[in-house]
Amino acid sequence: MTREQLEHVIRAAGSITEEDRIVIIGSQAILGAFPYAPESLRVSMEADTFPENAPEKADIIDGCIGELSPFHETYGYYAHGVTPEAAILPHNWRTRLITIASPATKGCVGLCLSPADLAVGKLLAGRDKDITFVQTMLAEKLVEPESIQELANELDEPHKSRLLNALGKLAPNMF
């Protein structure tokens, strides 16, 4: 997915839900901080989204511009309507959201996870593809291990321990 495609998803999600603030919590949130992120971080053709002020409208997103929808078939990318609970994130993640607002979003605002919050969510998801995603973020210097480690203090156990364990495997020289 490109930044332009993400802006299209934001615009479409805002239009169909009649909400003007769309949160992006999946891997493509990297495009908020890094519009030209490495291609290896942009392989997903879906953006995990929900309206900030009406997360219950995520089903509308899924039904109208989700996987296998006419939107997906036409453009080759889509939105996946999710709830805020779809990812395990630090308590204060909302205070670090990165804004996407451009003429292409037509008055709708995209709110993307910060790179460190995204890395926390990916490490706690723990799938191979998520670990590889964070490895790439670290290798490309899009996030520092220390930034991820600091966010551990915003997690409850056992998530805090799981995060530090996963991070220790990726950045063993930190510990």
Contact map, one row per residue, 1 for C-alpha under 8 A:
1110110000000000000000000001000000000000011111000000000000000000000000000000100000000000000000000000000000000000000000000000000000000000000000000000000000000000000000000000000
1111110000000000000000000000001000110000010000000000000000000000000000000000000000000000000000000000000000000000000000000000000000000000000000000000000000000000000000000000000
1111111000000000000000000000001100110000000000000000000000000000000000000000000000000000000000000000000000000000000000000000000000000000000000000000000000000000000000000000000
0111111100000000000000000000000000000000000000000000000000000000000000000000000000000000000000000000000100000000000000000000000000000000000000000000000000000000000000000000000
1111111110000000000000000000000000000000000000000000000000000000000000000000100000000000000000000000000000000000000000000000000000000000000000000000000000000000000000000000000
1111111111000000000000000001001000000000000000100000000000000000000000000000000000000000000000000000000000000000000000000000000000000000000000000000000000000000000000000000000
0011111111100000000000000000000000000000000000000000000000000000000000000000000000000000000000000001010110000100000000000000000000000000000000000000000000000000000000000000000
0001111111110000000000000000000000000000000000000000000000000000000000000000000000000000000000000000000110000000000000000000000000000000000000000000000000000000000000000000000
0000111111111000000000000000000000000000000000100000000000000000000000000000011000000000000000000000000000000000000000000000000000000000000000000000000000000000000000000000000
0000011111111100000001000000000000000000000000000000000000000000000000000000000000000000000000000000000010011100000000000000000000000000000000000000000000000000000000000000000
0000001111111110000000000000000000000000000000000000000000000000000000000000000000000000000000000000000111110000000000000000000000000000000000000000000000000000000000000000000
0000000111111111000000000000000000000000000000000000000000000000100000000000000000000000000000000000000000000000000000000000000000000000000000000000000000000000000000000000000
0000000011111111101001000000000000000000000000000010000000001000100000000000001000000000000000000000000000000000000000000000000000000000000000000000000000000000000000000000000
0000000001111111111111000000000000000000000000000010000000000000000000000000000000000000000000000000000000010000000000000000000000000000000000000000000000000000000000000000000
0000000000111111111100000000000000000000000000000000000000000000000000000000000000000000000000000000000000000000000000000000000000000000000000000000000000000000000000000000000
0000000000011111111000000000000000000000000000000000000000011001000000000000000000000000000000000000000000000000000000000000000000000000000000000000000000000000000000000000000
0000000000001111111000000000000000000000000000000010000010011000000000000000000000000000000000000000000000000000000000000000000000000000000000000000000000000000000000000000000
0000000000000111111100000000000000000000000000000000000000000000000000000000000000000000000000000000000000000000000000000000000000000000000000000000000000000000000000000000000
0000000000001111111111000000000000000000000000000010110000000000000000000000000000000000000000000000000000010000000000000000000000000000000000000000000000000000000000000000000
0000000000000110011111000000000000000000000000000010000000000000000000000000000000000000000000000000000000111000000000000000000000000000000000000000000000000000000000000000000
0000000000000100001111100000000000000000000000000011100000000000000000000000000000000000000000000000000000011110000000000000000000000000000000000000000000000000000000000000000
0000000001001100001111110000000000000000000000001111000000000000000000000000000000000000000000000000000000011110000000000000000000000000000000000000000000000000000000000000000
0000000000000000000011111000000000000000000000001111000000000000000000000000000000000000000000000000000000000111100000000000000000000000000000000000000000000000000000000000000
0000000000000000000001111101100000000000000000111100000000000000000000000000000000000000000000000000000000000111100000000000000000000000000000000000000000000000000000000000000
0000000000000000000000111111100000000000000000111000000000000000000000000000000000000010000000000000000000000001100001000000000000000000000000000000000000000000000000000000000
0000000000000000000000011111100000000000000000111000000000000000000000000000000000000000000000000000000000000000000001000000000000000000000000000000000000000000000000000000000
0000000000000000000000001111110000000000110100110000000000000000000000000000000000000000000000000000000000000000000001000000000000000000000000000000000000000000000000000000000
1000010000000000000000011111111000000000110101110000000000000000000000000000000000000000000000000000000000000000000000000000000000000000000000000000000000000000000000000000000
0000000000000000000000011111111110000000000000100000000000000000000000000000000000000000000000000000000000000001111001000000000000000000000000000000000000000000000000000000000
0000000000000000000000000011111111101000100000000000000000000000000000000000000000000000000000000000000000000001111001000000000000000000000000000000000000000000000000000000000
0110010000000000000000000001111111111000000000000000000000000000000000000000000000000000000000000000000000000001000000000000000000000000000000000000000000000000000000000000000
0010000000000000000000000000111111100000000000000000000000000000000000000000000000000000000000000111000000000011110000000000000000000000000000000000000000000000000000000000000
0000000000000000000000000000111111100000000000000000000000000000000000000000000000000000000000000100000000000001011000000000000000000000000000000000000000000000000000000000000
0000000000000000000000000000011111111000000000000000000000000000000000000000000000000000000000000000000000000000000000000000000000000000000000000000000000000000000000000000000
0110000000000000000000000000011111111000000000000000000000000000000000000000000000000000000000000000000000000000000000000000000000000000000000000000000000000000000000000000000
0110000000000000000000000000001001111100000000000000000000000000000000000000000000000000000000000000000000000000000000000000000000000000000000000000000000000000000000000000000
0000000000000000000000000000011001111110110000000000000000000000000000000000000000000000000000000000000000000000000000000000000000000000000000000000000000000000000000000000000
0000000000000000000000000000000000011111110000000000000000000000000000000000000000000000000000000000000000000000000000000000000000000000000000000000000000000000000000000000000
0000000000000000000000000000000000001111111000000000000000000000000000000000000000000000000000000000000000000000000000000000000000000000000000000000000000000000000000000000000
0000000000000000000000000000000000000111111000000000000000000000000000000000000000000000000000000000000000000000000000000000000000000001000000000000000000000000000000000000000
0000000000000000000000000011010000001111111100000000000000000000000000000000000000000000000000000000000000000000000000000000000000001001100000000000000000000000000000000000000
1100000000000000000000000011000000001111111110000000000000000000000000000000000000000000000000000000000000000000000000000000000000000000000000000000000000000000000000000000000
1000000000000000000000000000000000000011111110000000000000000000000000000000000000000000000000000000000000000000000000000000000000000000000000000000000000000000000000000000000
1000000000000000000000000011000000000000111111100000000000000000000000000000000000000000000000000000000000000000000000000000000000000000000000000000000000000000000000000000000
1000000000000000000000000000000000000000011111100000000000000000000000000001110000000000000000000000000000000000000000000000000000000000000000000000000000000000000000000000000
1000000000000000000000000001000000000000000111110000000000000000001000000000111100000000000000000000000000000000000000000000000000000000000000000000000000000000000000000000000
0000010010000000000000011111100000000000000111111000000000000000000000000000011100000000000000000000000000000000000000000000000000000000000000000000000000000000000000000000000
0000000000000000000000011111000000000000000001111100000000000000000000000000001111000000000000000000000000000000000000000000000000000000000000000000000000000000000000000000000
0000000000000000000001111100000000000000000000111110000001000000000000000000001111100000000000000000000000000000000000000000000000000000000000000000000000000000000000000000000
0000000000000000000001110000000000000000000000011111011111001000000000000000000011110000000000000000000000000000000000000000000000000000000000000000000000000000000000000000000
0000000000001100101111100000000000000000000000001111111111000000000000000000000000000000000000000000000000000000000000000000000000000000000000000000000000000000000000000000000
0000000000000000000011100000000000000000000000000111111000000000000000000000000000000000000000000000000000000000000000000000000000000000000000000000000000000000000000000000000
0000000000000000001010000000000000000000000000000011111000000000000000000000000000000000000000000000000000000000000000000000000000000000000000000000000000000000000000000000000
0000000000000000001000000000000000000000000000000111111110000000000000000000000000000000000000000000000000000000000000000000000000000000000000000000000000000000000000000000000
0000000000000000000000000000000000000000000000000111111111000000000000000000000001110000000000000000000000000000000000000000000000000000000000000000000000000000000000000000000
0000000000000000000000000000000000000000000000000110011111100000000000000000000000100000000000000000000000000000000000000000000000000000000000000000000000000000000000000000000
0000000000000000100000000000000000000000000000000110011111111000000000000000000010000000000000000000000000000000000000000000000000000000000000000000000000000000000000000000000
0000000000000000000000000000000000000000000000001110001111111100000000000000000111100000000000000000000000000000000000000000000000000000000000000000000000000000000000000000000
0000000000000000000000000000000000000000000000000000000111111110000000000000000011000000000000000000000000000000000000000000000000000000000000000000000000000000000000000000000
0000000000000001100000000000000000000000000000000000000011111111000000000000000010000000000000000000000000000000000000000000000000000000000000000000000000000000000000000000000
0000000000001001100000000000000000000000000000000100000011111111110000000000001110000000000000000000000000000000000000000000000000000000000000000000000000000000000000000000000
0000000000000000000000000000000000000000000000000000000001111111111000000000001110000000000000000000000000000000000000000000000000000000000000000000000000000000000000000000000
0000000000000000000000000000000000000000000000000000000000111111110010000000000000000000000000000000000000000000000000000000000000000000000000000000000000000000000000000000000
0000000000000001000000000000000000000000000000000000000000011111110011100000000000000000000000000000000000000000000000000000000000000000000000000000000000000000000000000000000
0000000000011000000000000000000000000000000000000000000000001111111011110000011100000000000000000000000000000000000000000000000000000000000000000000000000000000000000000000000
0000000000000000000000000000000000000000000000000000000000001111111110110000011110000000000000000000000000000000000000000000000000000000000000000000000000000000000000000000000
0000000000000000000000000000000000000000000001000000000000000100111110010000011100000000000000000000000000000000000000000000000000000000000000000000000000000000000000000000000
0000000000000000000000000000000000000000000000000000000000000000011111111000000000000000000000000000000000000000000000000000000000000000000000000000000000000000000000000000000
0000000000000000000000000000000000000000000000000000000000000011111111111000000000000000000000000000000000000000000000000000000000000000000000000000000000000000000000000000000
0000000000000000000000000000000000000000000000000000000000000001100111111100000000000000000000000000000000000000000000000000000000000000000000000000000000000000000000000000000
0000000000000000000000000000000000000000000000000000000000000001110111111111110000000000000000000000000000000000000000000000000000000000000000000000000000000000000000000000000
0000000000000000000000000000000000000000000000000000000000000000111111111111110000000000000000000000000000000000000000000000000000000000000000000000000000000000000000000000000
0000000000000000000000000000000000000000000000000000000000000000000111111111100000000000000000000000000000000000000000000000000000000000000000000000000000000000000000000000000
0000000000000000000000000000000000000000000000000000000000000000000001111111000000000000000000000000000000000000000000000000000000000000000000000000000000000000000000000000000
0000000000000000000000000000000000000000000000000000000000000000000000111111110000000000000000000000000000000000000000000000000000000000000000000000000000000000000000000000000
0000000000000000000000000000000000000000000010000000000000000000000000111111110000000000000000000000000000000000000000000000000000000000000000000000000000000000000000000000000
1000100000000000000000000000000000000000000011000000000000000000000000111011111000000000000000000000000000000000000000000000000000000000000000000000000000000000000000000000000
0000000010000000000000000000000000000000000011100000000000000000111000110011111100000000000000000000000000000000000000000000000000000000000000000000000000000000000000000000000
0000000010001000000000000000000000000000000001111000000000001100111000000000111110000000000000000000000000000000000000000000000000000000000000000000000000000000000000000000000
0000000000000000000000000000000000000000000001111000000001001100111000000000011111000000000000000000000000000000000000000000000000000000000000000000000000000000000000000000000
0000000000000000000000000000000000000000000000011100000011111100010000000000001111100000000000000000000000000000000000000000000000000000000000000000000000000000000000000000000
0000000000000000000000000000000000000000000000011100001001100000000000000000000111110100000000000000000000000000000000000000000000000000000000000000000000000000000000000000000
0000000000000000000000000000000000000000000000001100001101000000000000000000000011111100000000000000000000000000000000000000000000000000000000000000000000000000000000000000000
0000000000000000000000000000000000000000000000000100001000000000000000000000000001111110000000000000000000000000000000000000000000000000000000000000000000000000000000000000000
0000000000000000000000000000000000000000000000000000000000000000000000000000000000111111000000000000000000000000000000000000000000000000000000000000000000000000000000000000000
0000000000000000000000000000000000000000000000000000000000000000000000000000000001111111000000000000000000000000000000000000000000000000000000000000000000000000000000000000000
0000000000000000000000001000000000000000000000000000000000000000000000000000000000011111100000000000000000000000000000001000100000000000000000000000000000000000000000000000000
0000000000000000000000000000000000000000000000000000000000000000000000000000000000001111110000000000000000000000000000011001100000000000000000000000000000000000000000000000000
0000000000000000000000000000000000000000000000000000000000000000000000000000000000000011111010000000000000000000000011011000000000000000000000000000000000100000000000000000000
0000000000000000000000000000000000000000000000000000000000000000000000000000000000000001111110000000000000000000000010010000000000000000000000000000001101100000000000000000000
0000000000000000000000000000000000000000000000000000000000000000000000000000000000000000111110000000000000000000000000000000000000000000000000000000000001100000000000000000000
0000000000000000000000000000000000000000000000000000000000000000000000000000000000000000011111110000000000000000000000000000000000000000000000000000000001000000000000000000000
0000000000000000000000000000000000000000000000000000000000000000000000000000000000000000111111111000000000000000110010000000000000000000000000000000000000000000000000000000000
0000000000000000000000000000000000000000000000000000000000000000000000000000000000000000000111111000000000000000100000000000000000000000000000000000000000000000000000000000000
0000000000000000000000000000000000000000000000000000000000000000000000000000000000000000000111111000000000000000000000000000000000000000000000000000000000000000000000000000000
0000000000000000000000000000000000000000000000000000000000000000000000000000000000000000000111111100000000000000110000000000000000000000000000000000000000000000000000000000000
0000000000000000000000000000000000000000000000000000000000000000000000000000000000000000000011111110000000000011110000000000000000000000000000000000000000000000000000000000000
0000000000000000000000000000000110000000000000000000000000000000000000000000000000000000000000011111000000000111110000000000000000000000000000000000000000000000000000000000000
0000000000000000000000000000000100000000000000000000000000000000000000000000000000000000000000001111100000001111000000000000000000000000000000000000000000000000000000000000000
0000001000000000000000000000000100000000000000000000000000000000000000000000000000000000000000000111110000001111000000000000000000000000000000000000000000000000000000000000000
0000000000000000000000000000000000000000000000000000000000000000000000000000000000000000000000000011111110111100000000000000000000000000000000000000000000000000000000000000000
0000001000000000000000000000000000000000000000000000000000000000000000000000000000000000000000000001111111100000000000000000000000000000000000000000000000000000000000000000000
0000000000000000000000000000000000000000000000000000000000000000000000000000000000000000000000000000111111100000000000000000000000000000000000000000000000000000000000000000000
0001001100100000000000000000000000000000000000000000000000000000000000000000000000000000000000000000111111000000000000000000000000000000000000000000000000000000000000000000000
0000001101100000000000000000000000000000000000000000000000000000000000000000000000000000000000000000111111111000000000000000000000000000000000000000000000000000000000000000000
0000000000100000000000000000000000000000000000000000000000000000000000000000000000000000000000000000011111110000000000000000000000000000000000000000000000000000000000000000000
0000000000100000000100000000000000000000000000000000000000000000000000000000000000000000000000000000111011111000000000000000000000000000000000000000000000000000000000000000000
0000000001100100001111000000000000000000000000000000000000000000000000000000000000000000000000000000100011111100000000000000000000000000000000000000000000000000000000000000000
0000000001000000000111000000000000000000000000000000000000000000000000000000000000000000000000000011100010111110000000000000000000000000000000000000000000000000000000000000000
0000001001000000000011110000000000000000000000000000000000000000000000000000000000000000000000000111100000011111000000000000000000000000000000000000000000000000000000000000000
0000000000000000000011110000000100000000000000000000000000000000000000000000000000000000000000001111000000001111100000000000000000000000000000000000000000000000000000000000000
0000000000000000000000111000111110000000000000000000000000000000000000000000000000000000000000001111000000000111110000000000000000000000000000000000000000000000000000000000000
0000000000000000000000111000110100000000000000000000000000000000000000000000000000000000000011011100000000000011111111000000000000000000000000000000000000000000000000000000000
0000000000000000000000000000110110000000000000000000000000000000000000000000000000000000000010011100000000000001111111000000000000000000000000000000000000000000000000000000000
0000000000000000000000000000110010000000000000000000000000000000000000000000000000000000000000000000000000000000111111100000000000000000000001100000000000000000000000000000000
0000000000000000000000000000000000000000000000000000000000000000000000000000000000000000000000000000000000000000111111110000000000000000000000110011001000000000000000000000000
0000000000000000000000000000000000000000000000000000000000000000000000000000000000000000110010000000000000000000111111111000000000000000000000000001001000000000000000000000000
0000000000000000000000001110110000000000000000000000000000000000000000000000000000000000100000000000000000000000111111111100000000000000000000000000000000000000000000000000000
0000000000000000000000000000000000000000000000000000000000000000000000000000000000000000000000000000000000000000001111111110000000000100100000100001000000000000000000000000000
0000000000000000000000000000000000000000000000000000000000000000000000000000000000000001110000000000000000000000000111111111000000000000000000000001001000000000001000000000000
0000000000000000000000000000000000000000000000000000000000000000000000000000000000000011100000000000000000000000000011111111100000000000000000000000000000000000000000000000000
0000000000000000000000000000000000000000000000000000000000000000000000000000000000000000000000000000000000000000000001111111111001101100000000000000000000000000000000000000000
0000000000000000000000000000000000000000000000000000000000000000000000000000000000000000000000000000000000000000000000111111111001100100000000000000000000000000001001100000000
0000000000000000000000000000000000000000000000000000000000000000000000000000000000000001000000000000000000000000000000011111110000000000000000000000000000000010011001000000000
0000000000000000000000000000000000000000000000000000000000000000000000000000000000000011000000000000000000000000000000001111111001000000000000000000000000000000000000000000000
0000000000000000000000000000000000000000000000000000000000000000000000000000000000000000000000000000000000000000000000000111111101100000000000000000000000000000000000000000000
0000000000000000000000000000000000000000000000000000000000000000000000000000000000000000000000000000000000000000000000000110111111100000000000000000000000000000000000000000000
0000000000000000000000000000000000000000000000000000000000000000000000000000000000000000000000000000000000000000000000000000011111110000000000000000000000000000000000000000000
0000000000000000000000000000000000000000000000000000000000000000000000000000000000000000000000000000000000000000000000000000001111111000000000000000000000000000000000000000000
0000000000000000000000000000000000000000000000000000000000000000000000000000000000000000000000000000000000000000000000000110111111111100000000000000000000000000000000000000000
0000000000000000000000000000000000000000000000000000000000000000000000000000000000000000000000000000000000000000000000000110011111111110000000000000000000000000000000000000000
0000000000000000000000000000000000000000000000000000000000000000000000000000000000000000000000000000000000000000000000000000000111111111000000000000000000000000000000000000000
0000000000000000000000000000000000000000100000000000000000000000000000000000000000000000000000000000000000000000000000000100000011111111100000000000000000000000000000000000000
0000000000000000000000000000000000000000000000000000000000000000000000000000000000000000000000000000000000000000000000100110000001111111110000000000000000000000000000000000000
0000000000000000000000000000000000000000000000000000000000000000000000000000000000000000000000000000000000000000000000000000000000111111111000000000000000000000000000000100000
0000000000000000000000000000000000000001100000000000000000000000000000000000000000000000000000000000000000000000000000000000000000011111111100000000000000000000000000000000000
0000000000000000000000000000000000000000100000000000000000000000000000000000000000000000000000000000000000000000000000100000000000001111111111100000000000000000000000000000000
0000000000000000000000000000000000000000000000000000000000000000000000000000000000000000000000000000000000000000000000000000000000000111111111111000000000000000000000000000000
0000000000000000000000000000000000000000000000000000000000000000000000000000000000000000000000000000000000000000000000000000000000000011111111000000000000000000000000000000000
0000000000000000000000000000000000000000000000000000000000000000000000000000000000000000000000000000000000000000000000000000000000000001111111100000000000000000000000000000000
0000000000000000000000000000000000000000000000000000000000000000000000000000000000000000000000000000000000000000000000000000000000000000111111110000000000000000000000000000000
0000000000000000000000000000000000000000000000000000000000000000000000000000000000000000000000000000000000000000001000000000000000000000111111110000000000000000000000000000000
0000000000000000000000000000000000000000000000000000000000000000000000000000000000000000000000000000000000000000001100100000000000000000110111111011000000000000000000000000000
0000000000000000000000000000000000000000000000000000000000000000000000000000000000000000000000000000000000000000000100000000000000000000010011111111000000000000000000000000000
0000000000000000000000000000000000000000000000000000000000000000000000000000000000000000000000000000000000000000000000000000000000000000010000111111100000000000000000100010010
0000000000000000000000000000000000000000000000000000000000000000000000000000000000000000000000000000000000000000000000000000000000000000000000011111110000000000000000000000000
0000000000000000000000000000000000000000000000000000000000000000000000000000000000000000000000000000000000000000000100000000000000000000000000111111111000000000000000000000000
0000000000000000000000000000000000000000000000000000000000000000000000000000000000000000000000000000000000000000000110110000000000000000000000111111111100000000000000100000000
0000000000000000000000000000000000000000000000000000000000000000000000000000000000000000000000000000000000000000000000000000000000000000000000001111111110000000000100100000000
0000000000000000000000000000000000000000000000000000000000000000000000000000000000000000000000000000000000000000000000000000000000000000000000000111111110000000000000000000000
0000000000000000000000000000000000000000000000000000000000000000000000000000000000000000010000000000000000000000000110010000000000000000000000000011111111100000000000000000000
0000000000000000000000000000000000000000000000000000000000000000000000000000000000000000010000000000000000000000000000000000000000000000000000000001111111100001001100000000000
0000000000000000000000000000000000000000000000000000000000000000000000000000000000000000000000000000000000000000000000000000000000000000000000000000111111110001000000000000000
0000000000000000000000000000000000000000000000000000000000000000000000000000000000000000011100000000000000000000000000000000000000000000000000000000001111110001000000000000000
0000000000000000000000000000000000000000000000000000000000000000000000000000000000000000111000000000000000000000000000000000000000000000000000000000001111111011000000000000000
0000000000000000000000000000000000000000000000000000000000000000000000000000000000000000000000000000000000000000000000000000000000000000000000000000000011111111000000000000000
0000000000000000000000000000000000000000000000000000000000000000000000000000000000000000000000000000000000000000000000000000000000000000000000000000000000111111100000000000000
0000000000000000000000000000000000000000000000000000000000000000000000000000000000000000000000000000000000000000000000000000000000000000000000000000000000011111110000000000000
0000000000000000000000000000000000000000000000000000000000000000000000000000000000000000000000000000000000000000000000000001000000000000000000000000000000111111111000000000000
0000000000000000000000000000000000000000000000000000000000000000000000000000000000000000000000000000000000000000000000000000000000000000000000000000000111111111111100000000000
0000000000000000000000000000000000000000000000000000000000000000000000000000000000000000000000000000000000000000000000000000000000000000000000000000000000001111111110000000000
0000000000000000000000000000000000000000000000000000000000000000000000000000000000000000000000000000000000000000000000000001000000000000000000000000000000000111111111000000000
0000000000000000000000000000000000000000000000000000000000000000000000000000000000000000000000000000000000000000000000010011000000000000000000000000000100000011111111100000000
0000000000000000000000000000000000000000000000000000000000000000000000000000000000000000000000000000000000000000000000000000000000000000000000000000100100000001111111110000000
0000000000000000000000000000000000000000000000000000000000000000000000000000000000000000000000000000000000000000000000000000000000000000000000000000000000000000111111111000000
0000000000000000000000000000000000000000000000000000000000000000000000000000000000000000000000000000000000000000000000000011000000000000000000000000000000000000011111111100000
0000000000000000000000000000000000000000000000000000000000000000000000000000000000000000000000000000000000000000000000000010000000000000000000001001100000000000001111111111000
0000000000000000000000000000000000000000000000000000000000000000000000000000000000000000000000000000000000000000000000000000000000000000000000000000000000000000000111111111111
0000000000000000000000000000000000000000000000000000000000000000000000000000000000000000000000000000000000000000000000000000000000000000000000000000000000000000000011111111000
0000000000000000000000000000000000000000000000000000000000000000000000000000000000000000000000000000000000000000000000000000000000000010000000000000000000000000000001111111000
0000000000000000000000000000000000000000000000000000000000000000000000000000000000000000000000000000000000000000000000000000000000000000000000001000000000000000000000111111111
0000000000000000000000000000000000000000000000000000000000000000000000000000000000000000000000000000000000000000000000000000000000000000000000000000000000000000000000111111111
0000000000000000000000000000000000000000000000000000000000000000000000000000000000000000000000000000000000000000000000000000000000000000000000000000000000000000000000010011111
0000000000000000000000000000000000000000000000000000000000000000000000000000000000000000000000000000000000000000000000000000000000000000000000001000000000000000000000010011111
0000000000000000000000000000000000000000000000000000000000000000000000000000000000000000000000000000000000000000000000000000000000000000000000000000000000000000000000010011111
